[in-house]
Amino acid sequence: MGMWASLDAMWEMPAEKRIFGAVLLFSWTVYLWETFLAQRQRRIYKTTTHVPPELGQIMDSETFEKSRLYQLDKSTFSFWSGLYSEIEGTLILLFGGIPYLWRLSGRFCGYAGFGPEYEITQSLVFLLLATLFSALTGLPWSLYNTFVIEEKHGFNQQTLGFFMKDAVKKFIVTQCILLPVSSLLLYIIKIGGDYFFIYAWLFTLVVSLVLVTIYADYIAPLFDKFTPLPEGKLKQEIEIMAKSIDFPLTKVYVVEGSKRSSHSNAYFYGFFKNKRIVLFDTLLEEYSVLNKDILEESGMEPRKDGEGDSEEIKAKVKNKKQGCKNEEVLAVLGHELGHWKLGHTVKNIIISQMNSFLCFFLFAVLIGRKELFAAFGFYTSQPTLIGLLIIFQFIFSPYNEVLSFCLTVLSRRFEFQADAFAKKLGKAKDLYSALIKLNKDNLGFPVSDWLFSMWHYSHPPLLERLQALENSKQD
């Protein structure tokens, strides 16, 4: 009876209190669910201390132990940073942090001569203060992750000065994009009439396409050095492979990712007939700074053909810690180009834009509900920006969780399909070895809890991908 009486009492509360309570309850429910999943995976890290028999041929015990300890440290960090984030968010809501920051923004605008009628100006000040607060509170966690965890396990390549300069630069660039885009979006919503959600959606679509187009050419170079891949066998083979599947390749770049981290990656970008491929230097054996360091520490420079080298150097070259051979790089690119050829990129864009349109439509339906604003401390005003924040971040939370899980499942399906495409290009064997090397280079732990994997892994676990490729090689 007591439980039902409590539920009845809660239902009899004002609508704004029910909304506020539901938001907090769902937030903590998601957090506890994520913690439960993380603890299941953490138990795997703790108890799987020896290489399982099925992994004996692809991972040595030393690498296995390194990856296990790395993932243990990452899971510990994730637990404490996640707990802090949840507590911080709860306290902000409980103590009226959002309406306080809005009033503070209004005072700043007042000092500059802008009254309450300048809502868009106040909204931009609010965004600036909110992102500054987020950057400052997240800075200690980022520092610890970079200079303790990543440093401990050999991934960090940054100095403190470089890190801070990078952080400031990222903040400035973010504001240069966020503030103008937000002001235009708010203006469109204000003047759009009954169908503002259509115009708002079209605007965000155009912005997203423009950003994707200009990111690698104008934004990314502000942080990393991009250089054209030199003429040679690798570039020639990349161009041949791209031409064989009608991929409209125009340029191939190598990005100096090693100055920030020794993790590796590759991607393509661009629209229509202007596609570019970007390879991280850490993906390429001949570009890997770590490999060069190994040779420099030996005090000898090996010949490119390997002849005349001492057994010591041959052993070190054979056991290079990082990067893939040219054939393996081509296999990785075959996988990435498979995403393009199979339409995964277009499908993801379509799904994203359908979701965006739906969210703007529902926002148009809900924006007039005063109880939503009252639930978060806005009793006398309903600023558009605050409405966007409340509805997109809090009210849509259950929907976003379900959507995220569905996209994770779809992503795993796409990854298997891209692997199969690389196999059709004759790259199954090289992709098999490349996946093992990349897993080793990034200290990925190849054993996972099934529930954690199902909920979180956008890429299939290593063993599943290798098994699929092994079957492919036997076909």
Secondary structure, DSSP 4 states (H G I P E B T S, - for coil): -HHHHHHHHHHTS-HHHHHHHHHHHHHHHHHHHHHHHHHHHHHHHHH--S--GGGTTT--HHHHHHHHHHHHHHHHHHHHHHHHHHHHHHHHHHTTHHHHHHHHHHHHHHHTT--TT-HHHHHHHHHHHHHHHHHHHHHHHHHHIIIIIIHHTT-B---HHHHHHHHHHHHHHHHHHHHHHHHHHHHHHHHSGGGHHHHHHHHHHHHHHHHHHHIIIIIGGGTS-EEEPPSSHHHHHHHHHHHHTT--EEEEEEE-GGGTBS---EEEE-STT-EEEEEEGGGBTTT-HHHHHHHHHHT----TT-TT--HHHHHHHHT-SS-B-HHHHHHHHHHHHHHHHTTHHHHHHHHHHHHHHHHHHHHHHHTT-HHHHHHTT-SS---HHHHHHIIIIIITHHHHHHHHHHHHHHHHHHHHHHHHHHHHTT-HHHHHHHHHHHHHHTT------HHHHHHH-SS--HHHHHHHHHHHHH-
